[in-house]
Amino acid sequence: MAKILIIEDDQDIARLIGMKLKARGHELALAGDAVTATTTARREHPDVILLDLGLPGGDGLLVLNRLREMAAFALTPVIVISGRDPAALRESVFKAGAVAYLAKPLDTEELVAEVERALGT
């Protein structure tokens, strides 16, 4: 189906998300920190990006801004995932170009629904 890039430093969360998305037939790519996030995106050309905000090596919002500055990812749907206070971040995340904001702990069914919505399926 689609290639999904999961940018998440918590391996358990990345694994859980990955299992749900693989079960739907999606191909996965993984990045565990802000440093490798953009290089992995350039290498993998994902259809949707799942982005944690609390990443080693830099803030996820900075990664989102960098992705939006690259022509190849200007329109790629980015779904932000965070354990941070959503009230404080929601506006800045959407202003930066995210299509959805999901709070941790994750509802994996909601996550899958947001991915499918972002893919237009």
KESE-528521 format. One line per 5 residues: number of its first residue (from 0); their letters; for each residue y, z, x of C-alpha. Coordinates in Angstrom, 3 decimals. Layout:
<nodes>
NUM> a> Y:Z:X; ...
</nodes>
This chain:
<nodes>
0> makil> 0.000:0.000:0.000; 3.030:1.285:1.918; 3.694:2.852:5.293; 5.176:6.346:5.110; 6.776:8.056:8.106
5> iiedd> 6.456:11.839:7.940; 8.988:13.599:10.184; 7.813:17.210:10.050; 7.273:19.793:12.800; 4.869:21.992:10.808
10> qdiar> 1.474:20.376:11.358; -0.075:22.081:8.326; 2.600:20.682:6.030; 2.375:17.243:7.639; -1.412:17.305:7.183
15> ligmk> -1.142:18.355:3.532; 1.406:15.626:2.786; -0.669:13.117:4.716; -3.846:13.883:2.769; -2.055:13.415:-0.555
20> lkarg> -0.479:10.131:0.503; -3.638:8.749:2.138; -5.502:9.480:-1.099; -2.989:7.139:-2.778; -3.801:4.437:-0.232
25> helal> -0.694:4.758:1.925; -0.658:4.300:5.684; 0.956:7.115:7.670; 3.009:7.525:10.798; 4.036:10.939:12.146
30> agdav> 6.870:12.370:14.204; 7.128:16.076:14.950; 10.693:16.407:16.206; 14.167:14.910:16.038; 13.840:13.277:19.450
35> tattt> 10.873:11.070:18.538; 11.888:10.496:14.898; 14.056:7.420:15.395; 11.820:5.852:18.053; 8.801:6.297:15.785
40> arreh> 10.730:4.752:12.893; 11.642:1.715:15.028; 8.045:1.311:16.188; 6.389:1.796:12.783; 8.868:0.147:10.354
45> pdvil> 8.110:2.527:7.451; 8.716:1.706:3.801; 9.672:5.338:3.043; 10.632:8.228:5.328; 9.908:11.893:4.567
50> ldlgl> 12.316:13.986:6.632; 12.271:17.727:7.272; 15.712:19.151:8.074; 14.583:21.965:10.386; 13.283:20.048:13.388
55> pggdg> 12.919:20.912:17.058; 15.262:18.883:19.242; 17.944:18.400:16.602; 18.880:18.729:12.980; 17.236:16.499:10.370
60> llvln> 20.626:15.655:8.888; 21.608:14.191:12.257; 18.389:12.141:12.222; 19.253:10.886:8.733; 22.720:9.854:9.888
65> rlrem> 21.257:8.045:12.909; 18.767:6.197:10.719; 21.527:5.109:8.328; 23.528:3.720:11.266; 20.639:1.413:12.224
70> aafal> 20.634:-1.846:10.293; 16.827:-1.806:10.037; 16.900:1.526:8.158; 20.180:1.347:6.262; 18.299:0.831:2.997
75> tpviv> 14.964:2.538:3.754; 14.439:5.347:1.209; 14.571:8.779:2.843; 13.238:11.828:1.010; 14.474:15.075:2.528
80> isgrd> 12.172:18.101:2.601; 13.549:21.498:3.534; 13.002:25.213:3.320; 16.750:25.754:3.606; 18.938:26.709:0.652
85> paalr> 19.130:23.557:-1.498; 22.449:24.548:-3.079; 24.144:24.512:0.310; 22.631:21.214:1.471; 22.038:19.003:-1.555
90> esvfk> 25.490:17.375:-1.557; 25.531:16.614:2.184; 21.969:15.252:2.084; 22.759:12.830:-0.739; 26.095:11.891:0.820
95> agava> 24.187:10.993:4.007; 21.972:8.622:2.022; 18.824:10.502:0.986; 17.224:9.376:-2.282; 15.672:12.772:-3.058
100> ylakp> 15.702:16.401:-1.908; 12.564:18.514:-2.221; 12.497:22.230:-1.463; 9.682:24.006:0.357; 7.198:25.244:-0.582
105> ldtee> 6.363:21.721:-1.636; 4.943:20.653:-4.942; 2.760:17.830:-3.610; 2.533:16.121:-6.992; 6.339:16.021:-7.166
110> lvaev> 6.390:14.659:-3.611; 3.943:11.874:-4.492; 6.011:11.053:-7.592; 9.199:10.810:-5.485; 7.461:8.561:-2.950
115> eralg> 6.195:6.289:-5.731; 9.688:6.227:-7.285; 11.222:5.346:-3.907; 8.713:2.504:-3.555; 9.500:1.284:-7.060
120> t> 5.917:1.714:-8.243
</nodes>
